[in-house]
């Protein structure tokens, strides 16, 4: 062999053989967990065939999500009953997952249109023993068993379309931080007892729940920071001195309306940072004659969203007093409503003065019409906010003179009026 060829071969780099070159098996455990919790449960189980490390990853999966499309492979015409083929398939998958996984279960999330009350009655005690922290149940009127209220590890609970009866004494839930009841059948007294029994509760959502609309609801909690309420009750009372966010969409029975008082109902909520209320709830709180200043201030209130008729004497007085009491207000959203106009057209402009809304930066007005009261109200905002940057007009009436809006006098040189959505017919 020629010397030059031997020399050329000797200079070739020697490549070491690849040992254990399986990138799927070498993935960090955290990445494996993130992959598994994003897969349908059957696909997650099948990953055990990849390698031994993946088998260990699956049985240690911290989150379990069960859905009809993931657990049921054959559908029949009669699938609502306790012992239908679909229910048996779903139960088999759930039993296998709970039996094979080990350690604590951080989250259990189940949603189904099947009648899974019997399997769930069996799974709830298992989840309690496995120290469940986050539980999501969305079933057709599943009755929550009493064993649920003895769980000491639960931190987050979300129940959809469930029947809930709260026992007289709750032995667990002392770590519960978040409670979301959506379209649940539960009494007022049970809600009150549940909230009082959770010393760590910070976030409460009551949305479209089914209860007696002629009853009163009182929420008592020193730990609560956020409440979102959407429902029909006679009277809503908040005894939550540390509340930071209140989003209230309240409806009351028209034949049994119990009027409230903003001063009385909100005098202990001085720490609010965000306040949202619908028109029906606001109308319950307005007083006659309207007050222009409150006997207290919201020193932390930075965002307000409210529905109002700017031509109504009582509503205008209420909103003006609220703005007076919110020195730190930065973002204001108003959904304008039509109705009887009992103000003079210059009422708002006569109350405008520089530095009134000294921290207001963003305003959003929805459903603006060519009413003089609404033009006057917009002018009031522009003349009272020295650091205002943007006024968004959403869902504007087709007959609104947009050029006239742009010509309105402004106290802030940076203020811009922007029509941000398609103009609608009035």
C-alpha positions as CSV (number, residue, x, y, z in Angstrom):
1,X,0.0,0.0,0.0
2,X,1.4,3.4,-0.9
3,X,2.8,5.4,2.1
4,X,0.6,8.4,1.2
5,X,-2.6,6.3,1.5
6,X,-1.5,4.9,4.9
7,X,-0.8,8.4,6.2
8,X,-4.2,9.6,5.0
9,X,-6.0,6.8,6.8
10,X,-4.0,7.3,10.0
11,X,-5.1,11.0,10.1
12,X,-8.8,10.2,10.1
13,X,-10.5,11.0,13.4
14,X,-11.6,8.1,15.4
15,X,-15.2,8.3,16.5
16,X,-16.0,6.7,19.9
17,X,-18.9,4.3,19.8
18,X,-22.3,5.7,21.1
19,X,-23.2,4.2,24.5
20,X,-26.8,4.7,25.8
21,X,-27.7,7.0,23.0
22,X,-31.5,7.1,23.6
23,X,-32.5,10.8,23.8
24,X,-36.1,9.9,24.8
25,X,-34.9,7.9,27.8
26,X,-32.4,10.5,28.9
27,X,-35.0,13.3,29.1
28,X,-35.2,15.0,32.6
29,X,-38.0,13.8,34.8
30,X,-39.7,17.3,34.7
31,X,-39.9,17.3,30.9
32,X,-41.3,13.8,30.9
33,X,-44.0,14.9,33.4
34,X,-44.9,17.9,31.2
35,X,-45.2,15.6,28.2
36,X,-47.4,13.1,30.0
37,X,-49.9,15.6,31.4
38,X,-50.5,16.9,27.9
39,X,-51.4,13.5,26.5
40,X,-54.7,11.7,26.6
41,X,-54.7,9.2,29.4
42,X,-54.5,6.1,27.1
43,X,-51.6,7.6,25.2
44,X,-49.9,8.4,28.5
45,X,-50.2,4.8,29.6
46,X,-48.7,3.6,26.3
47,X,-45.5,5.5,26.9
48,X,-44.5,2.8,29.3
49,X,-43.6,0.7,26.2
50,X,-40.8,3.2,25.2
51,X,-38.4,2.2,27.9
52,X,-38.1,1.4,31.6
53,X,-37.5,5.0,32.5
54,X,-40.7,6.0,30.8
55,X,-42.6,3.3,32.7
56,X,-41.3,4.8,35.9
57,X,-42.3,8.3,34.7
58,X,-45.9,7.2,33.9
59,X,-46.6,5.5,37.2
60,X,-45.3,8.7,39.0
61,X,-47.5,11.0,36.8
62,X,-48.7,13.8,39.2
63,X,-51.8,14.8,37.1
64,X,-54.6,12.7,35.9
65,X,-57.1,14.0,33.3
66,X,-60.1,11.8,32.3
67,X,-62.4,12.6,29.3
68,X,-65.0,10.7,27.4
69,X,-63.0,10.8,24.2
70,X,-59.9,9.4,25.9
71,X,-61.6,6.6,27.9
72,X,-64.4,5.4,25.8
73,X,-63.8,3.6,22.5
74,X,-67.2,2.2,21.6
75,X,-70.5,4.1,21.9
76,X,-74.0,2.7,21.9
77,X,-77.4,4.2,21.7
78,X,-78.1,3.7,25.4
79,X,-75.1,5.1,27.3
80,X,-76.7,7.1,30.2
81,X,-77.3,4.3,32.6
82,X,-75.1,3.1,35.6
83,X,-74.0,-0.1,33.9
84,X,-73.8,1.0,30.2
85,X,-70.9,-0.2,28.1
86,X,-69.5,3.4,28.0
87,X,-69.6,3.7,31.8
88,X,-67.8,0.4,32.2
89,X,-65.1,1.4,29.8
90,X,-64.6,4.7,31.5
91,X,-64.5,3.1,35.0
92,X,-62.0,0.5,33.8
93,X,-59.6,3.2,32.6
94,X,-60.0,5.2,35.8
95,X,-59.5,2.2,38.1
96,X,-56.4,1.2,36.2
97,X,-54.8,4.6,36.3
98,X,-55.5,5.1,40.0
99,X,-54.3,1.5,40.8
100,X,-51.1,1.7,38.8
101,X,-49.9,5.2,39.7
102,X,-48.0,5.7,42.9
103,X,-47.3,8.5,45.3
104,X,-49.3,11.7,45.7
105,X,-51.7,12.9,43.0
106,X,-51.4,16.6,42.6
107,X,-54.4,17.1,40.3
108,X,-57.4,15.0,39.3
109,X,-59.5,16.5,36.5
110,X,-62.6,14.6,35.2
111,X,-65.3,15.8,32.8
112,X,-67.9,13.5,31.2
113,X,-71.5,13.4,30.1
114,X,-71.8,9.8,31.4
115,X,-73.4,8.8,34.7
116,X,-70.2,8.2,36.7
117,X,-71.7,8.7,40.2
118,X,-70.8,5.2,41.4
119,X,-67.2,5.2,40.1
120,X,-66.7,8.7,41.5
121,X,-68.0,7.6,45.0
122,X,-65.2,5.0,44.9
123,X,-62.5,7.3,43.6
124,X,-63.0,10.2,46.0
125,X,-61.8,8.3,49.1
126,X,-58.8,7.1,47.1
127,X,-57.9,10.6,46.1
128,X,-58.3,11.8,49.7
129,X,-55.8,9.1,50.7
130,X,-53.4,10.0,47.9
131,X,-53.3,13.6,49.2
132,X,-55.0,15.3,46.2
133,X,-54.3,19.0,46.0
134,X,-56.3,20.1,42.9
135,X,-59.7,18.6,42.1
136,X,-61.8,19.4,39.1
137,X,-65.2,17.6,38.6
138,X,-67.5,18.4,35.7
139,X,-70.3,15.7,35.7
140,X,-74.0,15.8,35.2
141,X,-75.3,16.5,38.7
142,X,-72.9,14.4,40.6
143,X,-73.6,14.4,44.4
144,X,-70.4,15.3,46.3
145,X,-69.9,12.7,49.0
146,X,-69.2,13.6,52.6
147,X,-65.7,12.0,52.3
148,X,-64.7,15.0,50.2
149,X,-65.0,17.4,53.1
150,X,-62.5,15.3,55.1
151,X,-59.6,16.0,52.7
152,X,-56.7,17.8,54.5
153,X,-54.5,18.3,51.4
154,X,-56.9,20.0,49.0
155,X,-55.8,23.5,47.9
156,X,-57.9,24.1,44.7
157,X,-61.5,22.8,44.0
158,X,-63.6,23.4,40.9
159,X,-67.0,21.8,40.7
160,X,-69.3,22.1,37.7
161,X,-73.0,20.9,37.6
162,X,-72.7,19.1,41.0
163,X,-75.1,18.6,43.9
164,X,-73.4,19.8,47.1
165,X,-74.6,19.3,50.6
166,X,-72.1,20.7,53.2
167,X,-72.0,18.7,56.5
168,X,-72.6,20.6,59.7
169,X,-69.0,20.1,60.7
170,X,-66.1,20.0,58.2
171,X,-63.1,18.0,59.3
172,X,-60.8,19.0,56.4
173,X,-60.2,21.7,53.7
174,X,-58.1,23.8,56.1
175,X,-55.6,24.3,53.2
176,X,-58.2,25.2,50.6
177,X,-57.2,28.4,48.7
178,X,-59.4,28.4,45.6
179,X,-63.1,27.4,45.4
180,X,-65.0,27.6,42.1
181,X,-68.7,26.6,42.0
182,X,-70.1,26.7,38.5
183,X,-73.8,25.9,38.0
184,X,-73.9,23.8,41.2
185,X,-77.0,23.1,43.2
186,X,-76.2,24.3,46.7
187,X,-78.1,26.2,49.4
188,X,-77.1,29.7,50.7
189,X,-76.4,28.3,54.2
190,X,-74.1,25.6,52.8
191,X,-72.1,28.2,50.9
192,X,-71.8,30.3,54.0
193,X,-70.8,27.3,56.1
194,X,-68.2,26.2,53.6
195,X,-66.5,29.6,53.3
196,X,-66.4,30.1,57.1
197,X,-64.8,26.6,57.5
198,X,-61.8,27.4,55.2
199,X,-59.3,29.7,57.0
200,X,-56.9,29.8,54.0
201,X,-59.5,30.6,51.3
202,X,-58.3,33.4,49.0
203,X,-60.1,33.0,45.7
204,X,-63.9,32.4,45.5
205,X,-66.0,32.0,42.4
206,X,-69.8,31.6,42.5
207,X,-71.0,31.4,38.9
208,X,-74.6,30.6,37.8
209,X,-75.3,28.4,40.8
210,X,-78.7,27.1,41.5
211,X,-80.3,28.2,44.8
212,X,-83.3,30.0,46.2
213,X,-83.2,33.6,44.7
214,X,-85.3,34.9,47.6
215,X,-82.6,34.1,50.1
216,X,-79.8,36.3,51.4
217,X,-76.1,35.4,51.0
218,X,-73.4,36.5,53.5
219,X,-69.8,35.8,52.8
220,X,-67.6,36.0,55.9
221,X,-63.8,35.5,55.5
222,X,-60.7,37.3,56.7
223,X,-58.5,35.5,54.3
224,X,-60.5,36.1,51.1
225,X,-58.7,38.3,48.5
226,X,-60.8,37.7,45.3
227,X,-64.5,37.1,44.8
228,X,-66.3,36.6,41.5
229,X,-70.1,36.4,41.8
230,X,-72.7,35.8,39.1
231,X,-76.1,34.9,40.2
232,X,-79.6,35.7,41.5
233,X,-79.9,36.4,45.2
234,X,-82.1,38.8,47.2
235,X,-79.3,40.4,49.2
236,X,-75.5,39.9,49.0
237,X,-73.5,40.9,52.0
238,X,-69.6,40.9,52.0
239,X,-67.8,40.7,55.4
240,X,-64.4,40.4,53.8
241,X,-62.1,43.1,55.2
242,X,-59.0,42.0,53.2
243,X,-60.8,41.7,49.8
244,X,-58.7,43.1,46.9
245,X,-60.9,42.1,43.9
246,X,-64.7,42.1,43.7
247,X,-66.4,41.2,40.4
248,X,-70.2,41.1,41.0
249,X,-72.9,40.4,38.4
250,X,-76.0,40.2,40.6
251,X,-79.6,39.8,39.8
252,X,-82.5,40.0,42.2
253,X,-86.1,38.8,42.1
254,X,-88.1,41.8,40.7
255,X,-91.0,41.2,43.1
256,X,-88.8,41.0,46.2
257,X,-85.9,43.4,45.7
258,X,-84.0,44.4,48.8
259,X,-82.2,47.6,48.3
260,X,-78.7,48.0,49.7
261,X,-76.5,50.9,50.5
262,X,-73.1,51.4,49.0
263,X,-71.8,53.2,52.1
264,X,-73.0,50.4,54.3
265,X,-72.0,47.5,52.1
266,X,-68.5,48.7,51.2
267,X,-67.4,50.7,54.2
268,X,-65.1,47.8,55.3
269,X,-63.7,47.1,51.9
270,X,-61.2,49.9,51.8
271,X,-58.4,47.6,50.5
272,X,-60.1,47.0,47.1
273,X,-57.8,47.2,44.1
274,X,-60.4,46.2,41.4
275,X,-64.1,46.6,41.4
276,X,-66.6,45.4,38.8
277,X,-70.3,45.5,39.0
278,X,-73.2,45.2,36.6
279,X,-76.1,47.6,36.2
280,X,-78.7,45.7,38.3
281,X,-76.3,45.5,41.3
282,X,-75.3,49.2,41.0
283,X,-79.0,50.2,40.9
284,X,-79.5,48.5,44.2
285,X,-76.7,50.5,45.8
286,X,-77.6,54.0,44.6
287,X,-79.2,56.3,47.1
288,X,-81.6,59.2,46.8
289,X,-80.7,62.0,46.9
290,X,-77.3,60.9,45.5
291,X,-74.2,61.7,47.4
292,X,-71.3,63.4,45.6
293,X,-68.6,62.3,48.1
294,X,-68.2,59.2,50.2
295,X,-67.4,59.2,53.9
296,X,-64.3,57.0,53.1
297,X,-61.7,56.5,50.4
298,X,-60.5,53.5,48.4
299,X,-56.8,54.2,48.7
300,X,-55.8,51.1,46.6
301,X,-58.5,51.1,44.0
302,X,-56.8,51.1,40.5
303,X,-59.4,49.6,38.2
304,X,-63.2,50.1,38.0
305,X,-65.7,48.5,35.6
306,X,-69.3,49.5,35.8
307,X,-72.5,49.7,33.8
308,X,-74.4,53.1,34.0
309,X,-76.8,55.5,32.4
310,X,-74.9,58.9,32.3
311,X,-78.2,60.8,32.0
312,X,-79.7,59.3,35.2
313,X,-79.5,61.6,38.2
314,X,-79.0,58.9,40.8
315,X,-76.6,56.8,38.8
316,X,-74.5,59.9,37.8
317,X,-74.2,60.9,41.5
318,X,-73.2,57.4,42.5
319,X,-70.5,57.1,39.8
320,X,-69.2,60.6,40.6
321,X,-68.9,59.8,44.3
322,X,-67.1,56.5,43.5
323,X,-64.6,58.4,41.4
324,X,-64.1,61.0,44.1
325,X,-63.2,58.1,46.5
326,X,-60.7,56.4,44.2
327,X,-57.7,58.7,44.2
328,X,-55.4,56.0,42.7
329,X,-57.7,55.0,39.8
330,X,-55.8,54.2,36.7
331,X,-58.2,52.2,34.5
332,X,-61.9,52.9,34.0
333,X,-64.3,50.8,31.9
334,X,-67.9,52.0,31.5
335,X,-70.7,50.2,29.7
336,X,-73.3,52.8,28.8
337,X,-77.0,52.0,29.2
338,X,-79.9,53.9,27.8
339,X,-82.9,54.9,30.0
340,X,-84.7,57.9,31.4
341,X,-82.5,61.1,31.3
342,X,-83.1,63.2,34.4
343,X,-80.0,65.4,34.3
344,X,-79.3,68.7,32.6
345,X,-77.0,68.4,29.6
346,X,-74.3,70.5,31.3
347,X,-74.4,68.5,34.6
348,X,-71.2,66.5,33.8
349,X,-69.2,69.4,32.2
350,X,-70.0,71.6,35.3
351,X,-68.2,69.1,37.5
352,X,-65.1,68.7,35.4
353,X,-61.8,70.2,36.7
354,X,-58.2,69.5,36.2
355,X,-56.5,67.0,38.5
356,X,-59.8,65.4,39.6
357,X,-58.8,62.0,38.1
358,X,-55.1,62.7,38.6
359,X,-53.9,59.1,38.1
360,X,-56.3,57.9,35.4
361,X,-54.5,56.6,32.3
362,X,-57.0,54.5,30.3
363,X,-60.7,54.8,29.7
364,X,-62.9,52.3,27.8
365,X,-66.4,53.3,26.8
366,X,-68.8,50.7,25.4
367,X,-72.0,51.3,23.4
368,X,-71.6,55.1,22.9
369,X,-74.6,56.8,21.2
370,X,-75.0,60.4,20.0
371,X,-76.7,61.3,23.2
372,X,-75.7,64.7,24.6
373,X,-75.4,63.2,28.0
374,X,-72.8,60.7,26.8
375,X,-70.9,63.4,24.9
376,X,-70.9,65.5,28.0
377,X,-69.7,62.6,30.1
378,X,-66.8,61.9,27.8
379,X,-65.9,65.5,27.8
380,X,-65.9,65.4,31.7
381,X,-63.4,62.6,31.6
382,X,-61.1,64.3,29.1
383,X,-61.1,67.6,31.1
384,X,-60.5,65.8,34.5
385,X,-57.6,63.4,33.8
386,X,-54.2,65.2,33.3
387,X,-52.3,62.0,32.6
388,X,-54.9,60.3,30.4
389,X,-53.3,58.5,27.4
390,X,-56.1,56.5,25.7
391,X,-59.8,56.5,25.4
392,X,-61.1,53.4,23.7
393,X,-64.6,53.5,22.2
394,X,-66.1,50.0,21.7
395,X,-69.3,49.1,19.9
396,X,-70.0,52.7,18.9
397,X,-73.4,53.7,17.3
398,X,-73.3,54.3,13.6
399,X,-74.7,57.8,13.9
400,X,-72.0,59.0,16.4
401,X,-70.0,61.9,15.0
402,X,-66.4,60.5,15.4
403,X,-64.9,63.7,14.2
404,X,-66.7,65.6,16.9
405,X,-65.3,63.3,19.5
406,X,-61.7,64.0,18.3
407,X,-62.3,67.7,18.6
408,X,-63.3,67.5,22.2
409,X,-61.1,69.6,24.5
410,X,-58.5,67.6,26.5
411,X,-56.5,68.5,29.5
412,X,-53.8,65.8,28.7
413,X,-51.7,66.5,25.6
414,X,-51.2,62.7,25.2
415,X,-54.9,61.7,25.3
416,X,-56.0,59.9,22.2
417,X,-59.6,58.9,21.3
418,X,-59.6,55.5,19.4
419,X,-62.6,53.8,17.9
420,X,-61.4,50.2,18.4
421,X,-64.3,48.2,17.0
422,X,-66.8,48.2,14.1
423,X,-69.4,50.9,14.3
424,X,-72.8,49.4,15.0
425,X,-76.3,50.6,14.1
426,X,-78.0,52.5,16.9
